[in-house]
Amino acid sequence: MVKIDHIRTLLNDPTIQARWKAQFGEAPSEKEAQEIYEIFMPLQIEAVVNFAEPLAGVLEVVADLKDNGVKIGSCSGYPTPVMTALVSAAARYGYQPDCVVASDEIKAGSRPGPWMALKNVIELGVMDVANCVKVDDAVAGMQEGINAGMWTVGISVSGNEFGATFDEYKAMSQAEIDARKKIAVAKLTNAGAHYVIDTVADLPAVIIDIERRLNAGERP
């Protein structure tokens, strides 16, 4: 989501609203949402660069895709100031997508709408959306890809739906990993994912299968 919408959504959550009313005597308004956003933005810009290092295997996959003529587009719920900081930090690790779209570039709104994904299609000069693959770790990202007419690949372990940091993951038992993964796979599949993989490192095999299906005349 666009981050101001994310804040509005949180403030509309019944549990959060009840705690807010208990603290301040009335429900939060748009004024409070805007004030929180103004406080939040510089904190997010400062923090996001600390999480810019690509996960294991990502750089190799991206390099291989680019070597085979695949263009890499990116879209995010982050607004332009945050994306500018993040893109610069990721570039220092060697990750440089061909196109980046921030949430505040789209007047129509953000995910699950298709608009950010389709802006990538336009900027990258792709003739057929059926040749595009939307890779995302969130339910809204799967819905975005489906609404845009793309193949969708969900990320089950190294993403939002798994709900753990890498350090927490490394400390988990296999039983807990399997349980969390099962929930993530179900959520992403129910949201329309054509494929679900553990991490982006597993993407090459999916791309090969999508190419096979395209050559057979299938469309997403």
N, C-alpha and C positions, 0 to 999 in steps of 0.2 A: 504494500500500500504506500501511497504518498504519505510521508511521515506526519503531516498535520492531520490527515484522515486517520492514521493509526492512533494518534493521541485522542482524537474525537471518539474513536471506537472504544478505546480503553475507558474514557470518561463516561461512556454510556453503558459500560458493564454494570449490572445490578450490584454486584459485590463491592466494586470500587465506588460506585455512587453512594452506597449505604455508608461506607467508611468516610467518604468525603463529607456527607451530610452530618455525620456524627462529629467530625472535626470542625466544620465551618458553619453548620446550621442550615445550609441550603445546597441544592444540586449544583454541580459545576456548569458553567455557561461557556459560550463561544469565547468570551473574554478570557476566561481561565485557560482554555485550550490554546489560544494564541500566546498567552504569557508563558505557558509551559514550553511551547514550541520555540520561543525566542531564547529561553534558557537552555533548551535541549540541543539546539543546532550547533553552537560552538563546542559543546562537550562531545557531540558525536564526531565532528570533524577532527577533534583532537584524538579521539579514541580509535577511529576507524583505521588509521594508518598502522596501528599495532596488530591488525588482523589481515594484513594484505598479502602475507606469504602464501603462495599457492600450495594446495595439498599435494601429497606425494603422487606423482604420475601425471599431474595436470599439464605441466610444461611439455612433457614428452608427447602427450596426446595432441595438444594444440599444434606443436611443431609438425607432427606427422600429418594432421589434417590439412594444415596450410601447404605442406609439401605436395599434397594430393589435390590442391586447388580448391579446398573448402574455405569459405570465408567465415570469420568468427565475429558474431555480433553480441552485444551485451545490453541488457536492460535491467533496471533496478528500481526499487522503491525509494532509493536515495535521491535527493534533489541535487542540482548541479554543483553547489559548493562542496558537498560531501563526495560526490563522484570524482570531482577534479582532484581532491586530495587522495582518494583511493586509487584512481588510475595511475597517478604519478608514483605512488608508493609501490603498486604492483609492478610497474614497469621496471623498477629497480631490481626486482626479482626475476625479470625476464618475461613477464606476461603482458602482452600488448594486443588486445583485440582489434579488429579492423574497424569496428564501429561501437560507440557507446551512446546509449540513450538514457537520460536521467528522467525521473518521474515528472519534474516540473516543466519539461519540454512539451508535454502532451496536454492540451487543453481539455480533451474529452474525458480524461481520468486515467486511472492506473488499473492494474490487474484486479479482477479476472478479465477485464476488457482486453482486446487484442492490439491496442494501438501502439504500445511501445515496441512490441515484436514486429508489427507491420512497418513502423518507422525504420527499423533496421533493414527490412526487406527493401524499402525504397532507397535508403542511403547506400546499400551494398549493391544495388542494381540487379536484384534477383528477379528473373522473369516469371518463375512459377513457384508459388508458395508451397506447393506439394514437395518441392525439393529442399524444404527447410526443416530443421530439427530443433525443437525447443527442449533444452535441457534445464531442469530446475529441481530444487529440493522442497518446494512448497506446493500445497494444493492449488493455490491461486495461480501458480506458474503453469501447472498442468491445464487448468481451465483457460488460461491465456493462450497457450499453444493450440488447444482445440478450437477456440473461438477464432484464431488466426488461420486455421486450416493447415496446421503443421503436424508433423510427427512429434510425439511427446515422449520424453525420457525422464523418468523420475529418479532422484537420488535418494536412496533409502537410509544409508548408514551415515554418510558424512554431511548430513543436512538437518534442516529445521525439525522435520517430523521425528527424527531419532531422538533429539532433545538432550544432547550431551556434548561437553567439550571433548577434545581429543585426549586430554589427560584422563578425564572421567572414563572415556571409552577404553583406554588402555588398562584401567584398573578393574574393569567389569569381568564378571564370569561369562563364559560362553552362553550360558542359559539366559542371562540378562540381555546380552547382545541379540540373541535369537528372538527373544520376546519383543524387544524394542523394534527390531527390524521387521518383524511380522506385522506390527501395528502400522509402521511407516509404509510398508508395501501395500497394505490394505487401503490406507488413506489415499495414496498416490494413484493406485489402480482405480479406485472408485471415482477419483477426480478426472479419469480419462486417459491415464498414461498408457501409451502403447507398449512401453517397456519400462521396467524398473531395474536399476543396477545399484550396486553398493556405493561406488564412487565414480568420479569422472574417468578414473584410470581404466574402468571397464567399458568405456564408450566405443572403442574401435570395432569390437565385434558387432555392436548394435548398428553402427554405420554401414558395415558390410551387409548386414541383413536387410536394412532399409533399402540399400542400393539394389539388392536382389529383388525385393518386392516392387520397387519402382520399375525395374526392367521387365517385370512380369505384368506390368500394367496396373498395379495397385496404387491407390492414393490414400492418404491418411483420412 
